[in-house]
C-alpha cells in the first residue's frame, strides 16, 4: 500500500508540484474541491495569502490543492536545481508524516526539515495533518519558511 501511494505521489504530485511552482499558477485543474471552499470563505483565502510562510495543501492521495503567493515567491527565487531539491525534500517529509500516522495514530505531529540551497538560502519545511469538517479527507499542510529573509 505504501509503495502504491509513493508511486502515485511520484507520478502525480511531483510533476504537478514542480509545474505549479515553476509556472506560478495556483492548482492543477483536477483539484476543484478547495476552490469551492475558498469561494465560500473569502476571508480564509485572504488569510492564507497573507501568511509570511509559503503554504501548500496536499491531499493524502498526492494531489496538490493549494499553493499560496509566498510559496510561489520562494520558488521563483530558486534555481531549477534548488526547486527540484526542495520538491524532493517536501516529498520526503510528507512520506515520513504518512508513515508516522500508523506508528503514532493519536499524536499530532509536526515534521520539519531544513534544506540549504545553492546560494546558501535555508528553507525550513514543516508538514502536519489537517482535517476539517468541510473537507472529507485528511490532507497535509506544508509550510515553507525562508530562514535567511526572516533574519534581515
FENJOFEN-V266517 format. One record per backbone hydrogen bond with DSSP energy under -0.5 kcal/mol. CO is the residue of the C=O (numbers start at 1). NH is the residue of the N-H. Records with the same first field share a line. If there is no record, write none. Layout:
# FENJOFEN-V266517
CO = NH, NH
This chain:
# FENJOFEN-V266517
1 = 5
2 = 6
3 = 7
4 = 8
5 = 9
6 = 10
7 = 11
8 = 12, 13
9 = 14
10 = 15
12 = 16
13 = 17
14 = 18
15 = 19
16 = 20
17 = 21
18 = 22
19 = 23
20 = 24, 25
28 = 31
32 = 36
33 = 37
34 = 38
35 = 39
36 = 40
37 = 41
41 = 44, 45
42 = 46
43 = 47
44 = 48
45 = 49
46 = 50
47 = 51
48 = 51
54 = 144
55 = 68
56 = 58, 142
57 = 65, 66
58 = 140
59 = 62
63 = 59, 65
64 = 28
66 = 57
68 = 72
69 = 73
70 = 74
71 = 75
72 = 76
73 = 77
74 = 77
75 = 78
79 = 83
80 = 84
81 = 85
82 = 86
83 = 87
84 = 88
85 = 89
86 = 90
87 = 91
88 = 92
89 = 93
90 = 94
91 = 95
92 = 96
93 = 97
94 = 98
95 = 99
96 = 100
97 = 101
98 = 102
99 = 102, 103
100 = 104
104 = 107
107 = 109
109 = 129
111 = 127
113 = 125
115 = 117, 123
117 = 120
121 = 117, 123
122 = 147, 148
123 = 115
124 = 145
125 = 113
126 = 143
127 = 111
128 = 141
130 = 139
134 = 136
135 = 132
138 = 60
139 = 130, 141
140 = 58, 142
141 = 128
142 = 56
143 = 126
144 = 54
145 = 124, 147
146 = 150
147 = 151
148 = 151
149 = 152
